[in-house]
Amino acid sequence: MRDARVWARLLGLQQAVVQDVYCGNEGEVVVAVRVGWSERDRCGVCRRRSPGFDLGGGRRRWRALDLGATFAFVEADAPRVSCRRHGVVVCAVPWARHRARFTRAFEDQVCWLAVNTSKSAVAQLMRIAWRTVGGILQRVAAEAIRQVDLLAGLRRIGIDEISYRTGHRYLTIVVDHDTGRLVWAAPGRDRQTVEAFLDALGPDRCSQIELVSCDMASWISTPLTERLPGGALRGSLPRGAVGHRRAGHGPPRGLEPGAPSRTDPAGA
């Protein structure tokens, strides 16, 4: 029993029962588990308890964090349930996200590394494919977006575009000047992209915007003028005012108290 608890702690196996530990044919460590009773027969998408459908494809493995230089896997049954909302899906497991081939602990570490180093370095360190890193990032980000409303409480924002790759490909980005965080981004550099942000913001939160910094391009300024409160649009600010400044280091350049706008006659 004590050994089972050690393996569960090492691999982050919450709400699971360790049944066996053995070495595979290629020297990998395999921890065989079963889902705890409280988490059985739940839809993999919404996690609602649902009637069983079949046994699925049999035993399945999820890659866990390496044990030193040794690969480690979690192995368990993967039955399917019939969810009234999502149809026939594989049961949820507490140690991994839906449709993932890796444990939560593994994917969380990949995401942390991807924020702090290059994608190629992450792939080499974690011994996974370069494209797999992108898939993990998308899956974890989608889960985080469902849990956190990045657009809540916005008061002072900056909107700008940034190029990526080659061939004039752009992202429109929105930053919160009070926290210094990126809160929204989407491909494109046109009026439709800005309107998509305003649609996501909603009329109630649009009315709470007190200040917007941008470069006054018509594709940005026109929809903002039409849908935000009068006086919220600050106008063209010094270069770098819409940059990603670290939170806690004062307001962005050009947005200090009393700083005039370039479109304000008093600041001319």
Secondary structure in CASP SS format (residue, H / E / C, confidence):
PFRMAT SS
TARGET T0000
AUTHOR 0000-0000-0000
METHOD secondary structure of the structure
MODEL  1
M C 1.00
R H 1.00
D H 1.00
A H 1.00
R H 1.00
V H 1.00
W H 1.00
A H 1.00
R H 1.00
L H 1.00
L H 1.00
G C 1.00
L C 1.00
Q C 1.00
Q C 1.00
A E 1.00
V E 1.00
V E 1.00
Q E 1.00
D E 1.00
V E 1.00
Y E 1.00
C E 1.00
G C 1.00
N C 1.00
E C 1.00
G C 1.00
E C 1.00
V E 1.00
V E 1.00
V E 1.00
A E 1.00
V E 1.00
R E 1.00
V E 1.00
G C 1.00
W H 1.00
S H 1.00
E H 1.00
R C 1.00
D C 1.00
R E 1.00
C E 1.00
G C 1.00
V C 1.00
C C 1.00
R C 1.00
R C 1.00
R E 1.00
S C 1.00
P C 1.00
G E 1.00
F E 1.00
D E 1.00
L C 1.00
G C 1.00
G C 1.00
G C 1.00
R E 1.00
R E 1.00
R E 1.00
W E 1.00
R E 1.00
A E 1.00
L E 1.00
D E 1.00
L E 1.00
G C 1.00
A C 1.00
T E 1.00
F E 1.00
A E 1.00
F E 1.00
V E 1.00
E E 1.00
A E 1.00
D E 1.00
A C 1.00
P C 1.00
R E 1.00
V E 1.00
S E 1.00
C E 1.00
R C 1.00
R C 1.00
H C 1.00
G E 1.00
V E 1.00
V E 1.00
V E 1.00
C E 1.00
A C 1.00
V E 1.00
P C 1.00
W C 1.00
A E 1.00
R C 1.00
H C 1.00
R C 1.00
A C 1.00
R C 1.00
F E 1.00
T C 1.00
R H 1.00
A H 1.00
F H 1.00
E H 1.00
D H 1.00
Q H 1.00
V H 1.00
C H 1.00
W H 1.00
L H 1.00
A H 1.00
V H 1.00
N H 1.00
T C 1.00
S C 1.00
K H 1.00
S H 1.00
A H 1.00
V H 1.00
A H 1.00
Q H 1.00
L H 1.00
M H 1.00
R C 1.00
I C 1.00
A C 1.00
W H 1.00
R H 1.00
T H 1.00
V H 1.00
G H 1.00
G H 1.00
I H 1.00
L H 1.00
Q H 1.00
R H 1.00
V H 1.00
A H 1.00
A H 1.00
E H 1.00
A H 1.00
I H 1.00
R H 1.00
Q H 1.00
V C 1.00
D C 1.00
L C 1.00
L C 1.00
A C 1.00
G C 1.00
L C 1.00
R C 1.00
R E 1.00
I E 1.00
G E 1.00
I E 1.00
D E 1.00
E E 1.00
I E 1.00
S E 1.00
Y E 1.00
R C 1.00
T C 1.00
G C 1.00
H C 1.00
R E 1.00
Y E 1.00
L E 1.00
T E 1.00
I E 1.00
V E 1.00
V E 1.00
D E 1.00
H C 1.00
D C 1.00
T C 1.00
G C 1.00
R E 1.00
L E 1.00
V E 1.00
W E 1.00
A E 1.00
A E 1.00
P E 1.00
G C 1.00
R C 1.00
D C 1.00
R H 1.00
Q H 1.00
T H 1.00
V H 1.00
E H 1.00
A H 1.00
F H 1.00
L H 1.00
D H 1.00
A H 1.00
L H 1.00
G H 1.00
P H 1.00
D H 1.00
R H 1.00
C H 1.00
S C 1.00
Q C 1.00
I C 1.00
E C 1.00
L E 1.00
V E 1.00
S E 1.00
C E 1.00
D C 1.00
M C 1.00
A C 1.00
S H 1.00
W H 1.00
I H 1.00
S H 1.00
T H 1.00
P H 1.00
L H 1.00
T H 1.00
E H 1.00
R H 1.00
L C 1.00
P C 1.00
G C 1.00
G C 1.00
A C 1.00
L E 1.00
R E 1.00
G E 1.00
S E 1.00
L C 1.00
P C 1.00
R C 1.00
G C 1.00
A C 1.00
V C 1.00
G C 1.00
H C 1.00
R C 1.00
R C 1.00
A C 1.00
G C 1.00
H C 1.00
G C 1.00
P C 1.00
P C 1.00
R C 1.00
G C 1.00
L C 1.00
E C 1.00
P C 1.00
G C 1.00
A C 1.00
P C 1.00
S C 1.00
R C 1.00
T C 1.00
D C 1.00
P H 1.00
A H 1.00
G H 1.00
A C 1.00
END
